[in-house]
Amino acid sequence: MAVTINTPLYPATPPGNHRLAIASFTGDSSYPTGGYPVTLSAWGFSNYLDHTEIGFALGSSLSYIVKYNASTGKLQWFTASSSGIVEVTNATDLHTYTVGVTAFGV
């Protein structure tokens, strides 16, 4: 149960001491409740993550909203339901969904 960080991961150096990372993430065949753990080093950072910009994970029949939860260090996937926006249920197959991410950190 691990999210795949697709290469290339592009670390760049914007102004100041922050770095920019651009990556894409692909789910696996069994989403873990609470999200996929993603370490700082996976983003190319060693101290902290300031901000993320994440697109939608689009597919042929469904789309997912993806959010990085900095307090848990996990990439969470959400979907629309009759009760609103809810986290994807445990063991959902997301292996065909990829989302682009831009992150800023140190």
Backbone torsions as a table, in degrees:
resi	resn	phi	psi	omega
1	MET	NA	84.1	179.0
2	ALA	-145.8	141.4	176.2
3	VAL	-73.9	143.7	177.9
4	THR	-93.0	125.6	174.8
5	ILE	-94.5	108.1	-176.2
6	ASN	-78.4	134.6	175.7
7	THR	-78.1	151.7	6.6
8	PRO	-88.7	149.4	168.9
9	LEU	-104.1	118.3	-173.2
10	TYR	-101.6	95.8	172.2
11	PRO	-78.2	133.7	177.6
12	ALA	-133.3	169.1	-178.7
13	THR	-118.9	97.5	173.8
14	PRO	-76.1	177.3	-179.8
15	PRO	-55.8	148.1	-179.1
16	GLY	84.6	-162.3	-177.4
17	ASN	-95.2	4.1	179.8
18	HIS	-81.2	157.4	176.6
19	ARG	-121.4	158.8	178.9
20	LEU	-116.8	133.6	176.1
21	ALA	-126.2	133.2	176.4
22	ILE	-120.3	124.4	-176.5
23	ALA	-148.1	168.7	169.9
24	SER	-123.9	146.2	-178.1
25	PHE	-121.3	135.6	176.9
26	THR	-120.4	131.6	179.0
27	GLY	-69.2	179.2	176.8
28	ASP	-116.9	-166.5	-175.1
29	SER	-85.7	0.2	-178.4
30	SER	-150.7	88.2	-179.0
31	TYR	-60.0	129.6	178.0
32	PRO	-87.0	134.7	177.4
33	THR	-53.0	131.9	-178.5
34	GLY	96.9	-17.3	176.0
35	GLY	110.1	173.1	179.1
36	TYR	-87.2	127.1	176.4
37	PRO	-68.8	134.0	177.9
38	VAL	-132.6	117.0	-177.6
39	THR	-78.6	160.6	175.9
40	LEU	-58.6	-39.8	-179.1
41	SER	-65.6	-27.1	176.8
42	ALA	-65.4	-30.1	176.9
43	TRP	-82.1	-13.6	-175.9
44	GLY	92.7	16.6	-179.4
45	PHE	-111.6	159.4	178.1
46	SER	-121.5	-19.5	-175.9
47	ASN	-109.7	-55.5	-179.1
48	TYR	-163.1	163.0	178.1
49	LEU	-110.5	123.0	-178.5
50	ASP	-84.9	-47.4	-167.7
51	HIS	-157.9	146.2	174.1
52	THR	-129.6	147.6	170.5
53	GLU	-122.2	119.2	-174.6
54	ILE	-127.0	135.3	178.2
55	GLY	-84.0	-168.1	176.7
56	PHE	-93.5	147.0	173.7
57	ALA	-91.8	108.6	-174.9
58	LEU	-100.4	145.1	177.6
59	GLY	-141.8	-175.5	-176.7
60	SER	-71.3	-31.3	-177.4
61	SER	-122.8	-19.5	-177.3
62	LEU	-136.1	157.8	170.7
63	SER	-128.0	147.7	180.0
64	TYR	-123.5	145.5	171.5
65	ILE	-93.1	131.1	-177.2
66	VAL	-120.1	136.1	-176.9
67	LYS	-138.1	138.3	172.8
68	TYR	-90.6	121.4	178.9
69	ASN	-94.5	100.7	-175.4
70	ALA	-64.6	-29.1	-178.3
71	SER	-71.4	-25.3	178.4
72	THR	-109.5	-12.8	-177.2
73	GLY	70.1	32.1	-177.2
74	LYS	-126.0	148.2	176.1
75	LEU	-94.5	110.4	-175.9
76	GLN	-101.9	144.0	179.6
77	TRP	-114.8	135.7	-177.1
78	PHE	-127.2	157.8	177.6
79	THR	-141.9	162.7	177.8
80	ALA	-85.4	141.4	176.2
81	SER	-139.4	178.4	179.0
82	SER	-64.0	-20.4	179.1
83	SER	-99.9	8.2	178.4
84	GLY	116.5	-156.3	178.9
85	ILE	-86.5	122.2	-177.2
86	VAL	-130.2	154.7	176.4
87	GLU	-66.3	144.4	176.9
88	VAL	-56.8	142.3	-178.8
89	THR	-71.6	153.7	178.1
90	ASN	-52.8	139.3	176.0
91	ALA	73.6	11.9	175.5
92	THR	-64.1	137.6	179.5
93	ASP	-83.0	112.7	-179.3
94	LEU	-117.9	15.0	-171.8
95	HIS	-65.8	-15.2	179.0
96	THR	-99.2	5.6	-178.1
97	TYR	-110.3	131.9	179.5
98	THR	-127.6	142.2	179.1
99	VAL	-129.7	141.0	176.8
100	GLY	-88.1	142.6	-177.4
101	VAL	-135.3	136.0	169.1
102	THR	-117.2	127.8	-177.5
103	ALA	-130.0	147.2	176.9
104	PHE	-121.0	134.7	179.8
105	GLY	-170.4	-168.8	-179.9
106	VAL	-132.0	NA	NA
